[in-house]
């Protein structure tokens, strides 16, 4: 066997988070190798589908807000540096009963952090956004600075900037194993002072000794051509009276994307059903007909992706407790993509400085290990 090639840092996984980490590490002068099992900007994981919600009034926990404030700054800089259009500010609605997690939690974070927002009753929602038809007792928090990011453009931009900064990126080269200081693939063996693992839905395989009970969930994104003018429609998250969340986007290239958050089939990357079946399309079509006056229009297509969920749906970002030279970022639970640039910065901080100024205590995996 030929001698192992040596690097300062190896990044395993070059999707949303891994591409950002590779860029930030190379930008700081580290000799970086990035490895991914697929071709660049692929559709087999969690970083595709044309759009991801981004917002700052964060019902999940106000502790996320400082990271979102930084991420919004960084999206603008990434666009300037790469020439890619990534962040589209179209406004956002958090809809539901006044006491729902989506509305009350968003209001709490807005008030705690002084974020600009408006509250609308059902009549106000219909007047401002006639593409939506809420129930009489539903309300919404409106955030003008919310919008969507394009995951494919983000990943492409970070990969381009990483290579420009000197990173070596290898694709279609799955990692078969790793240990402190050493990474093995079918094509070679690589040494590094530190390793960053951004495995997405492959977290159970690559991070088994982290002892976090990850669950991989199949999700379906549906695309419709509306029956009328969809101009001015915001992104939205809409909590239904039984607690399920439904979300969607404005028309992008003439198509409107809608989806449910959570509740998908449990799977693995090798067992996920990539076929979207007629009964699934029929169920979504019947659902949107009751809440969106210009939908369903005509169904166009649907795609699957995967969520990598933790039991509390908070992230895992930390140095590996059993491997001092390894940093991990995973378990983004379906709401992580809006954090991509700041997660890249955090991972570079942990590798280069040994710590980060960003608040990441919430993401310590120790909370999940019983």
Steps between C-alpha positions, in 0.01 A plus 500: 500500500627846411578741786207701636465854366507759776281806563427744779126423491282245325131586455277196459181593311475795260131582510368821653698496824812321377545731201482804732749344742744418220485858378546663839789271593680556169435873531688489832804349336450135588592223256157346449381179339126465443343160429149413382337178385306671217557753223494871593158649586321166484136411575553197725516669841349812656638792296273512196147596400549861390403681822540497878318730744709755686369717784613654827184491713588150607229304679734204562699694763608865535856369552526454122443869423862624537609233252229609256602864527854400404382264225301775329811719491704214358252409224545847355879466507494154341284636218745783438805275509356222285270681259221253588147617586417313821285702743158630388325727752130461429356532854371221717185404690482279808134393506283316752293538813622783727632251756659263250871428516551653156335834583570534873856372469577736211354793693708409804827504304402823322430673831806359676737616225320813383432364152273699270165329451125554454205305633208435261156354567330273246340792320835677481670191363241464222519870412880509486542154349190394302684181402428371854170414668544462879229392742319786683686436826847476345759778521848555364828664584644673193877543467597723207863384499418131464528317171664201342846385403584281202684195637660398171634854445635512856685170469638591157617839628675357804669226295621755245634729771663207682691397189595861431641518854710188439288209622534166323155352442444136404159371393358152447738381770304366800673485835515139623643574847673764708686529826701776665737630236408251227227469236458204266311483172490237228750710306751586770610577853535857623658648811397824668559685823124550532184362340161667452207261449188644331326174410137603449282190486809278526548607865390162643767322294787748539430616856372190676732549796356846562214308668232737370177326390468660157188424298492541121165613363379501139349832396311594184500840330207563263494752213186651343429757231245737659176585325554876532741779592725400792695829512573627849451163668736452798669196644290361782481239773142416589419299812177304477269441793641150560859631521623402152690772314452571131736734315550652159651761272413759238500398135856426385536459124122469483471221757388511863663257744308370803577233760419370845765531770572166660289188518678325215598135473805391698771378265872487429686646201499154344135415570324834434214469252588755232168452319223747591182297467163614358325471836756739653443755224121464536519560876707817462280624214187458711667674793621813319165543323341585837758762603651660189249652257731472197616148575517223403479635145691228320740258663847509340733266689627393843838409646621329817768603744610389848489659843755383756313552827612505862249418777459868596547627140792722604830474314822321592805725456798422720838339535452122512516397867694182423727641227672827590614571145150461349227765470144401401199683355186297448142434612362818344149356525355666191560862604875541458568632152439865588802472734746371239744795487520549876539126560795508261646784705440314828669185373801701384512669842499165681779363278722807486438664838371211708186699591243732347342828607166375370251350749498125436440354848153390386663269245719295736435129429539419871136604547387203289713219638290410803 
